[in-house]
């Protein structure tokens, strides 16, 4: 049997779990983040040259998980 203090703690913990679950559901996947990084890298051709930038963007894209 739980007392009021324990029940309050359990309720607060469940609220935190619900908040974290919602945040994880809305978070971009690792692959999405890697694609965004690669896309932004491709904008740096003025500083490093097209071949270098495209090679590095391809490397970053190669880090994606295949399962998704």
Order of alpha helices (4+ residues) and beta strands (2+ residues): alpha-alpha-alpha-alpha
